Amino acid sequence: MRFASPALCLGTLVSASVAGGSAWADPALDGDKAKERMSEPAASAEPQPGSGESPVEYGLGVRLRSVWVPRSVLQLFVERAAGGAQNYGLGVDLARRHGTTELQLGFEYEHINVGQGVWINKGDNVAAGDESDYVLGPDASGHQLGWFTVEFTFLNHAEIGKILAVRYGGGLGLGVVLGELDHYNIVCVNATNAMPEPGCVPTRFSGQGMYSEGTETQVAYSLPPVFPVVNAILGLQIKPTAHMTINLEAGIRTLPFAGISTAVFF
């Protein structure tokens, strides 16, 4: 039996030592690496500034609006109108804002006064004996016509800069008629549709018209107690601060309007 040479034995021993050292060293190294990984801070699950969603804000606002209907528009529905209508309305808004969108619950009251004077219904001819209406204003009748409205409006904003945006949207609601609108039924004397005065003006106002009831009798128009409100709004929004807005608006709220509103958000 021959023994291995000393050189071969030494090489075998060194190889075994290296192999054994590697086998014992690897778990230790892996453990150190695991500790290092565990000690690293975990990535935050929260969105970074500027990348998360905008917060929901709630606001309270007030509005002032001028509502008007030109005489030319009224005469699309009647033969003759004494004048157009123009009145002011005051309202409050409860708002919910999320990013560039806004949902409003609005309440508003407005007077509704039309021009006092001779009105002739579509298709009537006072020269042929048809009666005219002499519509009375609130000072002459002692009654004021108005409405109170409640409506939901959805608005969006196309931002132009940090403090300016185009504001647009629409909504629906209900209006409740308050008060009344009065008139006299007049039989015209020597008058035509083109020239109804003074023949269609009652004697109370120094005219020649005769009361169809025989005496001076105010008659209230039969108006629906409730009516739908349709909104369509276009305007500009100015943000003096992050929590305050000023809005310049125009559009349709059953009747044409223009106005200004402001709101504070919390």
NORUR-V732410 format. One record per backbone hydrogen bond with DSSP energy under -1.0 kcal/mol. CO is the residue of the C=O (numbers start at 0). NH is the residue of the N-H. If there is no record, write none. Layout:
co=CO nh=NH
co=CO nh=NH
This chain:
co=4 nh=8
co=5 nh=9
co=6 nh=10
co=7 nh=11
co=8 nh=12
co=9 nh=13
co=10 nh=14
co=11 nh=15
co=12 nh=16
co=13 nh=17
co=14 nh=18
co=15 nh=19
co=16 nh=20
co=17 nh=21
co=18 nh=22
co=19 nh=23
co=20 nh=24
co=21 nh=25
co=24 nh=28
co=25 nh=29
co=26 nh=30
co=27 nh=31
co=28 nh=32
co=29 nh=33
co=30 nh=34
co=31 nh=35
co=32 nh=36
co=33 nh=37
co=34 nh=38
co=47 nh=50
co=56 nh=96
co=57 nh=265
co=58 nh=94
co=59 nh=263
co=60 nh=92
co=61 nh=261
co=62 nh=90
co=63 nh=259
co=64 nh=88
co=65 nh=257
co=66 nh=86
co=68 nh=84
co=69 nh=73
co=70 nh=74
co=72 nh=75
co=73 nh=76
co=79 nh=119
co=84 nh=68
co=86 nh=66
co=87 nh=110
co=88 nh=64
co=89 nh=108
co=90 nh=62
co=91 nh=106
co=92 nh=60
co=93 nh=104
co=94 nh=58
co=95 nh=102
co=96 nh=56
co=97 nh=100
co=100 nh=97
co=101 nh=154
co=102 nh=95
co=103 nh=152
co=104 nh=93
co=105 nh=150
co=106 nh=91
co=107 nh=148
co=108 nh=89
co=109 nh=146
co=116 nh=134
co=118 nh=132
co=119 nh=78
co=119 nh=79
co=120 nh=123
co=124 nh=127
co=124 nh=129
co=125 nh=128
co=131 nh=185
co=132 nh=118
co=133 nh=183
co=134 nh=116
co=136 nh=140
co=137 nh=141
co=144 nh=111
co=145 nh=177
co=146 nh=109
co=147 nh=175
co=148 nh=107
co=149 nh=173
co=150 nh=105
co=151 nh=171
co=152 nh=103
co=153 nh=169
co=154 nh=101
co=155 nh=167
co=157 nh=165
co=162 nh=238
co=163 nh=159
co=163 nh=160
co=164 nh=236
co=165 nh=157
co=166 nh=234
co=167 nh=155
co=168 nh=232
co=169 nh=153
co=170 nh=230
co=171 nh=151
co=172 nh=228
co=173 nh=149
co=174 nh=226
co=175 nh=147
co=177 nh=145
co=180 nh=220
co=181 nh=135
co=182 nh=218
co=183 nh=133
co=184 nh=211
co=185 nh=131
co=186 nh=209
co=194 nh=191
co=195 nh=199
co=197 nh=200
co=197 nh=207
co=198 nh=188
co=200 nh=208
co=201 nh=204
co=201 nh=206
co=202 nh=205
co=209 nh=186
co=210 nh=213
co=218 nh=182
co=224 nh=176
co=226 nh=174
co=228 nh=172
co=229 nh=253
co=230 nh=170
co=231 nh=251
co=232 nh=168
co=233 nh=249
co=234 nh=166
co=235 nh=247
co=236 nh=164
co=237 nh=245
co=240 nh=243
co=242 nh=264
co=244 nh=262
co=245 nh=237
co=246 nh=260
co=247 nh=235
co=248 nh=258
co=249 nh=233
co=250 nh=256
co=251 nh=231
co=252 nh=254
co=254 nh=252
co=255 nh=67
co=256 nh=250
co=257 nh=65
co=258 nh=248
co=259 nh=63
co=260 nh=246
co=261 nh=61
co=262 nh=244
co=263 nh=59
